[in-house]
């Protein structure tokens, strides 16, 4: 981040306010308005914070115009192709890719922390059978601070905190699924890698000889890497906001999980699959679906298209599309939903309505189809998103704690309520 001599001017009530300009390493500029209230007695109004920079970060960079996503400077395409999820987690948390010795130490910590406390099984037994896995996940994560109170120590080793949370979240996610279908819990194994362990805990059982497919393990790694971080999105900003109050890592991540749960954020891939299932069930043509999406009076929307940041093809969507074909070919499946998705994409990208509005497929458009083919139920899709995003949340929380400029999050508001109406005693109110 460079601070140059360039300035911006704002004219308020005949007074000129001069504010410094800032520019990041990618060339994006921002106006430093930190003294605006002091100097001009005005705030800025930005619902959704679409034009507001809340922090300086070296973790990930999203360029919506170029369709570019970088983790610590590395293109997501490179990391997805050449790295495991654990390697990328190390990169985000430490800022560099691990060497062999660092990777072995990091992996050993994952094995050490993979099991959950026996007393936590009581929690699982008490949840209703139909409890949503995201509800279970968020509650179990925040409860970790009760079992590991050392997380509140500012000097706790970040590797210890990170691997404990990353490893246990994987186990909690698999346990919540097993609970929902009434099957016994499968324990993690020190002989298996991170993603192989997760798949085995999800799908093995005493009556199923589950075979771990190395291709599917690689795909699981790739999908988690695709979601590892994405700038100051809703859930990441939530982690930072809660963390700014001094809340510990588990509490902050729990808040991020709850933010991710919404259908406009992490729940979007589930919405896409449910939309495709509905279209297929009703037998609607691609042309009709496209026309409905363009009709503002029609409540139906084409889920999985468009993005708050990307104004071109989401780079993660291109990778997910390729993975989708590989998975279906590997599993020998013909999914009518994929054919439908491809037809919708082709039609939309040839339609001026979508092109002019830069509505391209986003990462959620294909990931749900992949998870479905791998055997995950739709209510687990957002859990998988959370599992992938976790290293980014940890890195963002850690960066926040080290930022000398960070203050407790406290947006201002424009008040629209009444101003001191006449007070009437209760016995005189009609």
C-alpha angles and dihedrals in degrees: 000000000000127000108206132181091256114117140188126220130216121191114212125170092339092310123115115221116198117205130183121247122227128199128195129214091269093055097255113143132212136184114235103228098168093119096039095105092046094048103035107013092234134115130210119248115218117150109204090014091256092153099030125103108208100179148355113255137180096189108086138356126207120193107188095186095053095036091237132150121183130185109204086336097310117117112245089232091062095046093046091053100043110024138065121232091253090055091051091047089055090048094053095045098042102027095236136070111258124250119225095272093047091048093052092049091047091048092049089056090052090056092047092054101036097102123072125227112276091234090060089067087072087065091054093050092053098051115101112258092245096047111139111251090232091057090051092045096052094046094047093048095053089047090060089078088065092054095040107033090165087083087083091063110101091213097055112133108261092217089056094049094042098047092043091055097039093048097043094045089059090051093045091050092052092044092052090054093049090049091052093055096040097244127138117264119260114219123228118255128220088215094066132074122244098269095034088054092051094049091047093050090048101048111019120094138163090267099039122072095210112197115208107227111208090211092056089046089055090049091051089053091050094050092050091048090053090060100038097110139343113180122263099340123158098276095040091049087050091053089051094044093052091041090053089067089061094259115156125254096263094051091047093049091047088057090049091053091053091050091049091053094075119105091236091059127023094356092062096095090056089050090053094053092045089050092050091047091051093048091049093046093050093044094231117170121239090243092055093049091051092050091049090052090053093049108091091198091058113086093211116100133191102247119209096036125109131018136218091236109020116081092175134036111321105243090218091055091056090053093044091051090054092046090050092060091046094051096048091047091049093049093042092235132148108205116190088201090065091051089049092048092050090049092050092048094049092048094046095048090053094049117093090216092064096035094052091049091044092236104165129161113278129207093274093062095076107018094075091055090051094049090047091053090049091056102257116142116235095252088062094057094087090045088057089050089053091049090054095044094049098091089052091051091049092049092047092049090049092048090050091054091053096045110108091198096052119115132178109286111256117156117194126232142211106238115225101174130102122289113232103318116198110281116236120195114242095250091057099048117109 
